[in-house]
Amino acid sequence: MKIIGSLFILFASTAAGLILARRFRDRPREIRQWRSALQSIEAEIIYGRVPVDQLAEDLSKQIPSPLNYFFTLLSTQLRKKGLPLQEAWLNSVEQFWPRTAMKIPEKEIILQFGTTLGTEDAENQKKHIQLALAHLEREESDARQSQKSNEKMMRSLGFLTGVLVILLFI
């Protein structure tokens, strides 16, 4: 019985460490997805003159998970609920954010970008997109550094915590 309990503790703590490590691994990837999405938005706004609701629907089909969920939410709120763009953007970010590994600085960048989306001419919109891209690039660099220093540690810490708990109970 002790062996089964010990294995269960070890499994649970290792799984917790892996989950925490995955958040460090996923954050840079998700920031890259946002950068890609913003570049697509820039191209469509500047050259294609595509409306944002159509753009959101297109991006929801093109961009991988989890970011496609954000654009699905945005498209739904714009088309079916008829919300104004800034309100739909804010609501979509708030609903989407718990599903992501990103942190508050990235959220602030995305929210700030959403307040300017669709409010200015194409040239000024391009400047806002470039500014958001620059901020996300800096955050991606920070996220990669954090990943390097913390991902392996979290995996090991989960396993070693399980071993410690087992040793304390024996």
C-alpha angles and dihedrals in degrees: 000000000000091000093053091048091047092050090048092052091046092048093048095048093045090050090051090051091050091050092051091046090051091059089057090048096046098048098074091044092052092048089052088052090054091049090051091048092051091050089052090048089051093051093047095046096044101038108014101038089213117170114250095243091056090043091053092050092049093048092049087063097041105043121073126241135314095025094050087067090061093054091045089054091047093049092048093049093048098044107030102028095034094220121164113263098252093048092046090049092051093047092047093050091049093050094042100045099078088059094058136079092219123112137227097278091059090046091053091051092050093045092049091049090051092056090060098040112115095359100097141042121279095264095053090042088056090054091052091049091050090050092051090047091052092050092047091049089056091047091048090054090051090047092053090051090049090048092052093051101038113028098075091039092056092050091049093042091055093052095043092048088056091050090049093051091048091050091049092053096046 
